[in-house]
Amino acid sequence: MHRDSLYNQDMHVHRINQVDLDEARELICDLDESDTFYKSLYDCSMNPASTDFGFVAKIMDQIVGCFILSKDVNLDYYTSHFHVQD
């Protein structure tokens, strides 16, 4: 999909749930680390105590992207290397 096609569509992003898992697996199946990524997405959707948050981006009810955000951050590292307080 070309990025210009995103201008005419409504993209919705939400936390991944069980319903999205099969379609997400189909999207990521050709990635080098697809099994690891899928396991992380599965954990995000099934485990409320997970330290990661999984999200999917949808256009016209079709998943066009998946991503994971971690709430485990080494704040000391980022504070020492970047101007976090600015």
N, C-alpha and C positions, 0 to 999 in steps of 0.2 A: 504494500500500500504506500503510495506516495504521500509525503507529509502535507501537501496542499489539499488532499482530499479530506483532511481532518477539519478544515475551516468550515465546511458545509454540514458537518455532522454534530450531533449532540453527544459528547463523550461523558460518561458517568463512571466515577471511580467509587468503589465500595470495598469494605473488608471482605475477604474471601470466605465463602461458606461451603458446606458440603455439596450443594448443588453445582457449584462452579468447578469442582475438582476435576471431573472428567474432561470438560472442555479446556481447562488449563493444561492438563496433561497432553492433550492433543496439540496445543499451541507450542509447548516447550519440548516436545519429543525429539527434535533434531539437535538440541543443544548438547554440547560436550558433557556438561554436568547435569543433564536432565533428571537423573534419578535423585541426586542430592537436592536439587532445587524442588522437585516434586515432594520429597519427604519433608522439606521445610515448609512448603505450602500446606501439606496435609497436617503437619503439627500445628501450624497457625490456626487452621480451621477447626481442629478437633480438640486441642488442648487449651483450655482457658488460662492455664498457668504458664503458657509459652512466653519466652522472653522476646519473641519476634511477632510482628504484625504483618500479615499478608494482605495484599490488595490486588484487585483486578480492575482493569480499565475496559469498559464496554462501549461499543458503538452499535446501535440498533440491536441490542441484546446479544451481541457476539463479542467474546473476549478478544481484545486486540493487544493486551499487555498484562503482565503480571510483575509484581515486585514485592520485596520483603524489606521491612524496616526493623532494625533491632533497637530495643530500648536499653541494651547493655552497651554503654559508651564509656570509654576510658577518658573521663573528663580531664584528668591530670595531664594526659598526653596532649590533648587538644589545647588546653590552656597554656602549656609550655611552648607549643609550636605555632600557635595562632593568637591573634588579638581577640579573644572571645569576649572580653569585657567591653570592647569598643562598640 
